[in-house]
Amino acid sequence: MRVITDQDRCVAAGQCVLSAPDVFDQREEDGVVMLRDPTPHPDLHDAVRDAVALCPAAAIRAQEGR
């Protein structure tokens, strides 16, 4: 899995960090998403899928496979 974020679309809701804190973080100054791990371990894939589904701005995508 490869994770892609769009900081321009992010509304700083924080759902990604709550779903997958090992993969996502937020900038201190404005809460915009920061990607900690663009190719997370398979154990984290379900959490990333949850983050994608919960993002109100559709600022996160997950490309399955390699």
C-alpha positions in Angstrom: 0.0 0.0 0.0 1.1 3.5 -0.8 -0.5 6.4 1.0 -0.9 9.9 -0.6 -2.1 13.0 1.1 -3.2 16.3 -0.3 -2.4 19.1 2.2 -4.2 21.7 0.1 -7.5 19.8 0.6 -7.0 18.9 4.3 -9.3 20.7 6.7 -7.4 19.6 9.8 -10.2 17.4 11.2 -7.7 14.9 12.7 -9.6 11.8 11.9 -6.5 10.3 10.1 -4.4 10.7 13.2 -7.0 9.2 15.4 -7.3 6.2 13.0 -3.7 5.6 12.2 -1.3 7.6 14.4 1.7 5.6 13.2 1.0 6.8 9.6 -0.4 10.3 10.0 0.4 13.4 12.1 -0.7 17.0 12.0 1.3 20.2 11.7 1.4 22.1 15.0 0.6 25.5 13.5 -2.5 24.6 11.6 -3.4 20.9 12.0 -2.9 20.0 8.4 -2.1 16.4 7.7 1.5 15.2 7.6 2.4 11.8 6.3 4.7 9.9 8.7 4.9 6.7 6.6 3.9 6.6 2.9 4.3 2.8 2.7 2.9 1.5 6.0 3.4 -2.1 7.3 0.5 -4.4 6.3 -0.7 -4.5 9.9 -1.6 -0.8 9.5 -3.5 -1.1 6.2 -7.0 -1.5 7.8 -6.3 1.6 9.9 -5.3 3.6 6.8 -8.4 2.5 5.0 -10.4 3.7 8.0 -8.6 7.1 7.8 -9.4 7.4 4.1 -13.1 6.6 4.7 -13.3 9.1 7.6 -11.5 12.0 6.0 -14.2 14.7 5.5 -12.1 16.5 2.8 -11.1 13.4 0.9 -7.5 14.5 1.3 -6.1 10.9 1.7 -5.8 8.2 -0.9 -4.4 4.6 -0.5 -3.1 2.8 -3.5 -3.3 -0.9 -2.9 -0.5 -3.2 -4.0 3.0 -2.2 -4.9 
